[in-house]
Amino acid sequence: MNCPVCGGRAIGKVGVGQFYCWDCCVEFTSAMDKVVIYDLAEDGSLVAWNDPAIGEELSEAALE
């Protein structure tokens, strides 16, 4: 299995259908033909990449 973000092969299994990429530090789930990618928040929670909160954080980071 390869990481859907960086293509790396350093993948660890976190849970049933949940994986972690040690190269780019993202977690993702893989079910059937759908992959959802998550960032790890500072408090340890998972935030999906398509979450509007990430878009706001990226916009704020671009302004700095």
C-alpha positions, 0 to 999 in steps of 0.5 A: 500500500502507498500513501495517497498524499506522498506515495510513500510506502512507510505505512502503519496500521492504526485500526481497522481500515485506518493507516498512518504515513510516517513520511508525511505524517497524515492518517487516512482511511481506506474503504472500498474505493474511497480514501479520506485523509486526515491531519492530526490537530494539536490536541490529537484529534483528526481533522479531515482534509475536506473540512472547512476548518482546514481551509480557513487555517490554510488561508490564514497561514498564507496571509502570514 
